[in-house]
Amino acid sequence: MPITVEKRTITPRAKTQRKRPETREEKMIAALSPNLNVMVEAVRRAGHNLVRDFGEISSLQVSQKGPGDFVSNADLMAEKNLITYLKEARPDYAFLSEECGELKPEHDSQMRWVIDPIDGTTNFLHAIPVFALSVALFDGRDVIAGVIYNPITNELYYAEKGRGAFLMTPGGNKRLRVSGRSQLSYALLGANAFGYPQSRDTIAKFSDAVASTRFNGCTTLSLAAVAAGQTDAYIACRFKLWDIAAGYLLIKEAGGYVSDFQEKRDLWDILKSQTIVATNMNLKKSIFKKLEE
């Protein structure tokens, strides 16, 4: 009796496309809250072009015209890139920016981005790699998230209200803490805006009281340095909201102290007085004693 063999049609398995492995940085960004994720992506995208532009600065230094116009265009382009990405991600949020001023949303919203496309423009102009992009997110009058990014060093500082402050590097995340130094004579003091008489007079009070003073020409990175414990204190006069908003939150979330020269701690009082003290809890008493002299 003949044997019938059933023929089976074997359908080959579809080849699954291998997903590219995530880098450590991509995994860290993905783990952030939705708003921080958007902010980090925004500064990284805008920063990528600034790194390229920064590479052109040195060659422009020797030209008769100088790099002034080039830097102005780089500043405007960085702002445009930031606003474009943030608006795509959060179309109902308002904007306040150094270059374009205030941009209101189509619908009423309490949420507002406050951005500085290049803080430390003079450093950028002279090919000094100490500048940063800064983005702060406000809910009404409260700053709830902040990012400060130096695209040359790839150091990204970020904080969210009630969740701490961190430094993101290719090697991983590091929790930020202000320094524990308690003696003013051992303290490293950061300061900027030396060209203003009030700043010069204030800094002069500390010249013999601290171990050393640093002027880096970038307010956002100066505040980030206090949050990271690299600098023990920072004092300044004359600034805008976009200069201090992200750093204000970073320092508070890193366990630090921020106020104006009259010890008013609200961000809007600091902005109104145009004076700021940022330090740890151990040094604040000595600093205010010096300010009263």
C-alpha beads as a LAMMPS data file, in Angstrom:
LAMMPS data file: protein, C-alpha beads

293 atoms
292 bonds

1 atom types
1 bond types

-500.0 500.0 xlo xhi
-500.0 500.0 ylo yhi
-500.0 500.0 zlo zhi

Masses

1 110.0

Atoms # bond

1 1 1 0.000 0.000 0.000
2 1 1 1.585 3.289 -1.036
3 1 1 2.454 5.715 1.742
4 1 1 1.278 9.309 1.290
5 1 1 3.625 11.876 2.684
6 1 1 2.011 15.186 3.621
7 1 1 3.847 18.084 2.153
8 1 1 4.322 21.024 4.465
9 1 1 5.124 24.492 3.374
10 1 1 7.728 25.986 5.648
11 1 1 7.611 29.729 5.802
12 1 1 10.997 31.149 6.713
13 1 1 11.061 33.414 9.767
14 1 1 11.200 37.055 9.033
15 1 1 14.566 38.467 9.866
16 1 1 14.268 40.685 12.877
17 1 1 16.128 43.924 12.573
18 1 1 18.571 44.321 15.394
19 1 1 18.086 47.461 17.373
20 1 1 21.195 49.509 17.809
21 1 1 22.391 49.199 21.405
22 1 1 21.716 52.303 23.487
23 1 1 24.702 54.234 24.735
24 1 1 25.017 54.933 28.429
25 1 1 24.090 58.580 27.837
26 1 1 20.989 57.612 25.865
27 1 1 19.885 55.363 28.703
28 1 1 20.442 58.148 31.236
29 1 1 18.434 60.634 29.161
30 1 1 15.615 58.147 28.675
31 1 1 15.368 57.718 32.461
32 1 1 14.733 61.437 33.043
33 1 1 11.295 62.961 33.545
34 1 1 9.536 63.961 30.284
35 1 1 10.286 67.669 30.694
36 1 1 13.951 67.131 31.583
37 1 1 14.278 64.728 28.681
38 1 1 13.075 67.465 26.339
39 1 1 15.416 70.040 27.884
40 1 1 18.476 67.807 27.656
41 1 1 17.743 66.931 24.029
42 1 1 17.272 70.621 23.202
43 1 1 20.619 71.791 24.606
44 1 1 22.461 68.829 23.083
45 1 1 21.074 69.527 19.619
46 1 1 21.839 73.249 19.802
47 1 1 25.213 72.533 21.411
48 1 1 26.268 70.275 18.547
49 1 1 26.240 73.211 16.143
50 1 1 27.982 75.469 18.657
51 1 1 30.886 73.009 18.891
52 1 1 31.282 73.272 15.133
53 1 1 31.066 77.076 15.240
54 1 1 33.537 77.230 18.135
55 1 1 36.045 75.406 15.953
56 1 1 35.927 78.314 13.489
57 1 1 36.601 81.003 16.081
58 1 1 40.381 80.610 16.341
59 1 1 40.913 81.201 12.628
60 1 1 38.684 84.275 12.758
61 1 1 40.706 85.810 15.596
62 1 1 43.482 86.804 13.183
63 1 1 41.177 88.543 10.706
64 1 1 40.913 92.325 10.713
65 1 1 37.146 92.277 11.136
66 1 1 37.279 89.714 13.922
67 1 1 34.682 87.103 14.807
68 1 1 32.038 89.463 16.239
69 1 1 29.427 89.026 13.506
70 1 1 30.099 85.312 13.332
71 1 1 29.474 84.923 17.072
72 1 1 26.276 86.983 16.892
73 1 1 24.982 84.670 14.184
74 1 1 25.998 81.596 16.207
75 1 1 24.115 82.992 19.220
76 1 1 20.975 83.602 17.166
77 1 1 21.173 80.190 15.508
78 1 1 21.580 78.436 18.875
79 1 1 18.522 80.292 20.152
80 1 1 16.543 79.368 17.041
81 1 1 17.487 75.694 17.436
82 1 1 16.496 75.685 21.104
83 1 1 13.166 77.377 20.499
84 1 1 12.326 75.192 17.487
85 1 1 12.874 71.926 19.346
86 1 1 11.215 73.061 22.579
87 1 1 8.209 74.426 20.690
88 1 1 7.802 71.139 18.798
89 1 1 7.916 69.192 22.044
90 1 1 5.780 71.583 24.116
91 1 1 3.749 73.818 21.741
92 1 1 1.691 75.396 24.548
93 1 1 4.642 76.652 26.614
94 1 1 5.714 80.313 26.568
95 1 1 9.305 81.560 26.101
96 1 1 11.589 84.178 27.559
97 1 1 14.960 84.430 25.840
98 1 1 17.943 86.767 25.885
99 1 1 17.822 87.442 22.144
100 1 1 14.150 87.301 21.128
101 1 1 12.538 88.476 24.362
102 1 1 9.141 87.081 25.340
103 1 1 7.135 84.730 23.139
104 1 1 3.590 84.019 24.286
105 1 1 1.893 80.694 23.520
106 1 1 -1.239 80.327 21.406
107 1 1 -3.186 79.218 24.479
108 1 1 -2.897 80.491 28.038
109 1 1 -0.295 78.494 29.919
110 1 1 1.506 78.821 33.235
111 1 1 4.511 76.971 31.801
112 1 1 7.406 78.994 30.399
113 1 1 10.882 78.242 29.083
114 1 1 13.602 80.734 30.075
115 1 1 16.634 80.261 27.848
116 1 1 20.121 81.637 27.284
117 1 1 21.629 80.256 24.055
118 1 1 25.206 81.288 24.904
119 1 1 26.075 82.455 28.405
120 1 1 29.696 83.552 28.339
121 1 1 29.566 85.136 24.884
122 1 1 32.833 87.018 25.432
123 1 1 34.594 83.743 26.203
124 1 1 33.097 82.206 23.062
125 1 1 34.204 85.272 21.083
126 1 1 37.810 84.735 22.205
127 1 1 37.819 80.949 21.712
128 1 1 37.805 80.261 25.459
129 1 1 35.852 77.034 26.114
130 1 1 33.956 78.374 29.134
131 1 1 30.398 79.037 27.979
132 1 1 27.070 77.276 28.309
133 1 1 23.546 76.868 27.043
134 1 1 20.974 77.287 29.773
135 1 1 17.300 76.331 29.906
136 1 1 14.987 76.736 32.901
137 1 1 11.353 75.687 33.096
138 1 1 8.883 77.776 35.119
139 1 1 5.451 76.820 36.345
140 1 1 4.030 80.247 37.051
141 1 1 6.658 81.967 39.182
142 1 1 8.334 78.742 40.355
143 1 1 11.375 77.328 38.586
144 1 1 10.791 73.556 38.486
145 1 1 13.625 72.307 36.252
146 1 1 16.950 73.590 34.985
147 1 1 19.731 72.509 32.639
148 1 1 23.187 74.041 32.101
149 1 1 25.337 72.527 29.348
150 1 1 28.917 73.185 28.269
151 1 1 29.078 71.543 24.823
152 1 1 32.882 71.698 24.648
153 1 1 33.474 69.664 27.823
154 1 1 30.188 67.725 27.399
155 1 1 29.304 68.473 31.032
156 1 1 25.578 68.737 31.586
157 1 1 24.192 69.922 34.915
158 1 1 20.519 69.364 35.601
159 1 1 18.031 69.612 38.439
160 1 1 14.349 69.170 39.055
161 1 1 12.467 70.617 42.003
162 1 1 12.407 68.136 44.860
163 1 1 14.480 65.527 42.998
164 1 1 18.065 66.680 43.485
165 1 1 20.787 68.049 41.235
166 1 1 23.122 66.015 39.034
167 1 1 26.021 66.196 36.605
168 1 1 25.669 64.008 33.514
169 1 1 28.892 62.935 31.793
170 1 1 29.656 60.089 29.355
171 1 1 30.817 58.076 32.361
172 1 1 27.542 58.363 34.293
173 1 1 25.447 60.556 36.560
174 1 1 26.920 62.188 39.652
175 1 1 24.803 63.624 42.447
176 1 1 25.752 67.234 43.172
177 1 1 26.469 68.503 46.660
178 1 1 27.718 71.914 47.724
179 1 1 31.044 71.980 49.548
180 1 1 31.269 71.456 53.280
181 1 1 33.932 74.103 53.880
182 1 1 33.201 76.307 56.869
183 1 1 36.151 78.727 57.097
184 1 1 36.087 81.727 54.799
185 1 1 39.877 81.925 54.792
186 1 1 40.005 78.542 53.013
187 1 1 37.155 79.292 50.620
188 1 1 37.356 79.644 46.846
189 1 1 35.101 82.530 45.797
190 1 1 33.582 82.924 42.348
191 1 1 32.579 86.325 41.012
192 1 1 31.759 88.081 37.733
193 1 1 30.737 91.469 36.333
194 1 1 33.884 93.119 37.708
195 1 1 33.271 96.093 35.419
196 1 1 30.443 97.417 37.581
197 1 1 31.379 99.656 40.553
198 1 1 29.091 97.766 42.979
199 1 1 30.717 94.478 41.969
200 1 1 34.244 95.854 42.380
201 1 1 33.463 97.260 45.822
202 1 1 31.841 94.005 46.940
203 1 1 34.648 91.797 45.669
204 1 1 37.224 94.068 47.328
205 1 1 35.696 93.258 50.726
206 1 1 36.593 89.600 50.212
207 1 1 40.017 89.984 48.602
208 1 1 41.954 89.368 51.836
209 1 1 39.307 87.186 53.487
210 1 1 39.203 84.210 51.095
211 1 1 41.839 81.833 49.786
212 1 1 41.339 82.924 46.176
213 1 1 38.838 84.484 43.775
214 1 1 37.873 83.172 40.335
215 1 1 36.322 85.096 37.432
216 1 1 35.279 82.707 34.691
217 1 1 33.059 85.053 32.674
218 1 1 30.060 82.711 32.713
219 1 1 27.417 83.118 35.408
220 1 1 25.587 79.855 34.710
221 1 1 28.753 77.757 34.997
222 1 1 29.825 79.722 38.089
223 1 1 26.573 78.770 39.821
224 1 1 26.920 75.172 38.632
225 1 1 30.400 75.094 40.187
226 1 1 28.910 76.045 43.570
227 1 1 26.305 73.292 43.248
228 1 1 29.076 70.808 42.412
229 1 1 31.214 71.863 45.396
230 1 1 34.035 73.050 43.126
231 1 1 33.607 76.632 44.297
232 1 1 32.596 77.445 47.859
233 1 1 30.686 80.644 47.141
234 1 1 29.640 82.980 44.366
235 1 1 28.688 86.637 44.595
236 1 1 27.485 88.895 41.785
237 1 1 25.635 92.066 40.897
238 1 1 23.794 92.844 37.646
239 1 1 22.259 89.882 35.845
240 1 1 19.123 88.721 34.035
241 1 1 16.643 85.972 34.887
242 1 1 18.126 83.592 32.282
243 1 1 21.575 84.013 33.899
244 1 1 20.536 82.689 37.301
245 1 1 17.309 80.658 37.002
246 1 1 18.786 77.199 36.311
247 1 1 21.717 77.731 38.686
248 1 1 19.406 78.906 41.459
249 1 1 17.555 75.580 41.331
250 1 1 20.766 73.545 41.001
251 1 1 22.220 75.015 44.183
252 1 1 19.030 74.620 46.199
253 1 1 18.717 70.990 45.103
254 1 1 22.397 70.420 45.941
255 1 1 21.791 71.494 49.552
256 1 1 23.094 75.027 49.152
257 1 1 21.971 78.529 50.030
258 1 1 20.956 81.290 47.579
259 1 1 19.750 84.794 48.417
260 1 1 20.288 88.453 47.659
261 1 1 22.574 90.660 49.764
262 1 1 19.673 91.289 52.191
263 1 1 19.187 87.528 52.732
264 1 1 15.942 87.402 50.757
265 1 1 15.802 83.920 49.287
266 1 1 12.981 84.161 46.760
267 1 1 14.233 84.131 43.148
268 1 1 12.185 87.200 42.239
269 1 1 13.564 89.194 45.181
270 1 1 17.073 88.264 44.036
271 1 1 16.275 89.406 40.511
272 1 1 14.751 92.663 41.776
273 1 1 17.738 93.514 43.991
274 1 1 20.259 92.557 41.286
275 1 1 22.504 90.939 43.911
276 1 1 23.137 87.271 44.582
277 1 1 24.975 85.170 47.146
278 1 1 25.309 81.440 46.504
279 1 1 27.156 79.242 48.980
280 1 1 26.809 76.407 51.503
281 1 1 25.049 76.664 54.845
282 1 1 28.341 76.764 56.767
283 1 1 29.778 79.864 55.102
284 1 1 26.736 82.099 54.759
285 1 1 27.088 83.722 58.180
286 1 1 30.701 84.742 57.499
287 1 1 29.840 86.010 54.026
288 1 1 27.016 88.264 55.209
289 1 1 29.190 89.577 57.998
290 1 1 31.721 90.643 55.353
291 1 1 29.031 92.194 53.181
292 1 1 27.948 94.404 56.096
293 1 1 31.427 95.885 56.534

Bonds

1 1 1 2
2 1 2 3
3 1 3 4
4 1 4 5
5 1 5 6
6 1 6 7
7 1 7 8
8 1 8 9
9 1 9 10
10 1 10 11
11 1 11 12
12 1 12 13
13 1 13 14
14 1 14 15
15 1 15 16
16 1 16 17
17 1 17 18
18 1 18 19
19 1 19 20
20 1 20 21
21 1 21 22
22 1 22 23
23 1 23 24
24 1 24 25
25 1 25 26
26 1 26 27
27 1 27 28
28 1 28 29
29 1 29 30
30 1 30 31
31 1 31 32
32 1 32 33
33 1 33 34
34 1 34 35
35 1 35 36
36 1 36 37
37 1 37 38
38 1 38 39
39 1 39 40
40 1 40 41
41 1 41 42
42 1 42 43
43 1 43 44
44 1 44 45
45 1 45 46
46 1 46 47
47 1 47 48
48 1 48 49
49 1 49 50
50 1 50 51
51 1 51 52
52 1 52 53
53 1 53 54
54 1 54 55
55 1 55 56
56 1 56 57
57 1 57 58
58 1 58 59
59 1 59 60
60 1 60 61
61 1 61 62
62 1 62 63
63 1 63 64
64 1 64 65
65 1 65 66
66 1 66 67
67 1 67 68
68 1 68 69
69 1 69 70
70 1 70 71
71 1 71 72
72 1 72 73
73 1 73 74
74 1 74 75
75 1 75 76
76 1 76 77
77 1 77 78
78 1 78 79
79 1 79 80
80 1 80 81
81 1 81 82
82 1 82 83
83 1 83 84
84 1 84 85
85 1 85 86
86 1 86 87
87 1 87 88
88 1 88 89
89 1 89 90
90 1 90 91
91 1 91 92
92 1 92 93
93 1 93 94
94 1 94 95
95 1 95 96
96 1 96 97
97 1 97 98
98 1 98 99
99 1 99 100
100 1 100 101
101 1 101 102
102 1 102 103
103 1 103 104
104 1 104 105
105 1 105 106
106 1 106 107
107 1 107 108
108 1 108 109
109 1 109 110
110 1 110 111
111 1 111 112
112 1 112 113
113 1 113 114
114 1 114 115
115 1 115 116
116 1 116 117
117 1 117 118
118 1 118 119
119 1 119 120
120 1 120 121
121 1 121 122
122 1 122 123
123 1 123 124
124 1 124 125
125 1 125 126
126 1 126 127
127 1 127 128
128 1 128 129
129 1 129 130
130 1 130 131
131 1 131 132
132 1 132 133
133 1 133 134
134 1 134 135
135 1 135 136
136 1 136 137
137 1 137 138
138 1 138 139
139 1 139 140
140 1 140 141
141 1 141 142
142 1 142 143
143 1 143 144
144 1 144 145
145 1 145 146
146 1 146 147
147 1 147 148
148 1 148 149
149 1 149 150
150 1 150 151
151 1 151 152
152 1 152 153
153 1 153 154
154 1 154 155
155 1 155 156
156 1 156 157
157 1 157 158
158 1 158 159
159 1 159 160
160 1 160 161
161 1 161 162
162 1 162 163
163 1 163 164
164 1 164 165
165 1 165 166
166 1 166 167
167 1 167 168
168 1 168 169
169 1 169 170
170 1 170 171
171 1 171 172
172 1 172 173
173 1 173 174
174 1 174 175
175 1 175 176
176 1 176 177
177 1 177 178
178 1 178 179
179 1 179 180
180 1 180 181
181 1 181 182
182 1 182 183
183 1 183 184
184 1 184 185
185 1 185 186
186 1 186 187
187 1 187 188
188 1 188 189
189 1 189 190
190 1 190 191
191 1 191 192
192 1 192 193
193 1 193 194
194 1 194 195
195 1 195 196
196 1 196 197
197 1 197 198
198 1 198 199
199 1 199 200
200 1 200 201
201 1 201 202
202 1 202 203
203 1 203 204
204 1 204 205
205 1 205 206
206 1 206 207
207 1 207 208
208 1 208 209
209 1 209 210
210 1 210 211
211 1 211 212
212 1 212 213
213 1 213 214
214 1 214 215
215 1 215 216
216 1 216 217
217 1 217 218
218 1 218 219
219 1 219 220
220 1 220 221
221 1 221 222
222 1 222 223
223 1 223 224
224 1 224 225
225 1 225 226
226 1 226 227
227 1 227 228
228 1 228 229
229 1 229 230
230 1 230 231
231 1 231 232
232 1 232 233
233 1 233 234
234 1 234 235
235 1 235 236
236 1 236 237
237 1 237 238
238 1 238 239
239 1 239 240
240 1 240 241
241 1 241 242
242 1 242 243
243 1 243 244
244 1 244 245
245 1 245 246
246 1 246 247
247 1 247 248
248 1 248 249
249 1 249 250
250 1 250 251
251 1 251 252
252 1 252 253
253 1 253 254
254 1 254 255
255 1 255 256
256 1 256 257
257 1 257 258
258 1 258 259
259 1 259 260
260 1 260 261
261 1 261 262
262 1 262 263
263 1 263 264
264 1 264 265
265 1 265 266
266 1 266 267
267 1 267 268
268 1 268 269
269 1 269 270
270 1 270 271
271 1 271 272
272 1 272 273
273 1 273 274
274 1 274 275
275 1 275 276
276 1 276 277
277 1 277 278
278 1 278 279
279 1 279 280
280 1 280 281
281 1 281 282
282 1 282 283
283 1 283 284
284 1 284 285
285 1 285 286
286 1 286 287
287 1 287 288
288 1 288 289
289 1 289 290
290 1 290 291
291 1 291 292
292 1 292 293
